């Protein structure tokens, strides 16, 4: 609901028609309409490919200006989103709106500490909370609407401490965005 824009890429019969076009959302006062500054008309029977990207640090494209990979650097802590759609041009008046239901490419991680001592006299805290062997930078290699991550510089990602957790009231630290990976570890004090 808080998405206000994305970058659009697109081809018709493998000829570029949208190259890094900024699509923006209006305000509630104007019906929340999406605006694309470049207008293209549907061609009956033509093959259309669209890709939409949110917050990639860099988008690498092929000869037709369609995304092949998306680069991400963890320092930004932005949620990177992607969607790919194919359509065939229909007869005049029969073409549907191109709809993007985005996929989150990053994992949101946080920790919750629960005090289950059943005694209100005790509180617990954890500090030095880390996810180890997490990739700090990576490339999401795109194939149509799917892809896979290639990471670099695996390192520890630090999380906020969770302090003075009393019985009956769990404590949670702030979420951190991570490049998904299968071999991460967790440590804390």
Secondary structure, 3 states (H helix, E strand, C coil): CCCCEEEEEEEECCEEEEEEEEEEECCHHHCCCEEECCCCCCCCCCEEEEEEEECCCEEEECCCCCEEEEEEEHHHCCCCEEEEEEEECCCCCCCCCCCCCCEECEEEECCEECCCCCCCCCEEEECCEEEEEEEEEEEEEEECCEEEEEEEEEEEEEECCEEEEECCCCEECCCEEEECCCCCEEECC
